[in-house]
Amino acid sequence: MSGRYVLLNSKSLFFLLAASIGIPAYSQVEAELFQTHCAVCHGSDRLGVSGPALLPENLRRVRKKQAASSIANGLPATQMPAFSGVLQPEEIASLVEFIYTPLAKTPAWDEQTIRRSHRVLNPELVEGTAKSSRPVYEADPLNVFLVVEAGDHHVSVLDGDTFETIHRFKSHYALHGGPKYTSDGRFVYFASRDGWVTKYDMYRLEIVAETRVAINTRNLAVSGDDRYVLVGNYLPHTMIMLDATDLNLIRIIPVTDQQGHSSRVSAVYTAEPRQSFIAALKDFEEVWEVHYSGQISKIGGPVIDRIKLDDYLDDFFFDSAYENIMGAARNAKNGQVFNLTEKRKVADLDLTGMPHLGSGITWVYNDTVVLATPNLQENTVTIIDTNNWKTIKKLETLGPGFFMRSHENSPYAWVDVFVGPNKDVMHVIDKATLEIVRTLKPAPGKTSGHIEFTRDGRFAVLSIWEMDGELIVYDAKTLEETRRIPMKKPVGKYNVYNKITRSSGTSH
Ligand code: HEC
């Protein structure tokens, strides 16, 4: 390979430089193409500027064919230009390979970088005055929905009584993991795939502050006392603790062990009764509990409990007391119940395939509480008695499901079929008989998924997950459709009241 650097013209100097910042030398041609045509928007380090980061970690949900088409044809109504007239098909193909090649060295995303990205857009909303003001709209602020529209990276604010859109604004590219409200529903925090955290004022409908904490982020959680935001990341292997008032950086928490290994963070959750955050890890057989009750400053705290497990646990469900977590095992054979206080496994679960416990819900059934979870691999919904952790029913569905939802005031639980030929159907389960009583096909051929209820549970709102998608509102008792609202790939809906009261019919 050294032969390539014999001629020290400006080109080879560039490649020497590229190699030294971690771009593998075998992709010199692609690296040069990238610097010429793409770097101005996507960053010479591929970490993103006005355009998103182009790294394999960030492109996990994008097929290579789709990426090639984005490059050739551009993306309509965005800054992403079409290159089919500029680049040959082979050049586009090699650029695709290039952006799916990991960086040779994980770039640092250090304190200075985070602080430089931090912006307070509305200082008056940070300082005390915020609490007294009223919403700038007439709607019940607790029955408002945020609708994340992934199709064009916008968020709609929807009145849950009239189903009129109050406001619509541009978000950072590819929001991840669901927005999280403060306990009174006044503010909300978003995380984006590329590591941007945004604080938004639900009364004034304005962005308060934002900061970029990582290169690839999974999700965030807000502490029960509204003082801290914790962000879990894939790249770098960190958790970031922010001041919830203005998103100022408090702590970078590296997820490393004594041997120098590190782990990606699958998700962070808030466990209010424990005054802690729980972090699910992808590469350690541990969960981490981050306690926030004590003093936390730049130099001291938070206290972190590293809880050892006998398996990886990266998707789980909490019981209502936040004592037990239910997780699926990687062997796809069984799940387990792990007690966080006793720090030991207390039961095995009969859970095969890949249950999506993060989307599991509970309800009262006879004299017990049941947990129901869809399955990302099998055509089943598993229903477990939380008194003895025995599976009491495996309901057969028309395909693997992703989201399951209900509401305390509704007799039904809804589960989607997310993959396969039946991705356009939605099952409705009677919570009293544990039977599927209705299978809806709201838009034949189009993916339907994700239900959210209005505050009072009277209406269930379904998403058609397509670029030319829509929300479909159902009367939650009669299951009659009442209206349709066009949306651009509405991937998630978040009702303020159901989220801040931690309704047992929705995930948190
Ligand atoms: C003028 C700015 C600009 C230039 C130049 C540019 N891009 Fe983009 N690119 C963007 C923006 C902005 C987006 C996000 C569009 C959106 O909102 O969907 C994007 C999106 C993409 C995506 C889709 C990513 C995803 O997650 O689906 C790919 C792939 C991509 N660009 C590759 C490239 C490549 C390769 C080049 C160079 C040949 C390039 N871009 C040049 C601005 C640019």
Residues whose N, C-alpha, C, O or C-beta is under 5 A from the ligand:
A	BS01	HEC	H37 C38 C41 S50 G51 P52 V62 A67 S70 I71 L75 T78 Q79 M80 P81 F83 L95
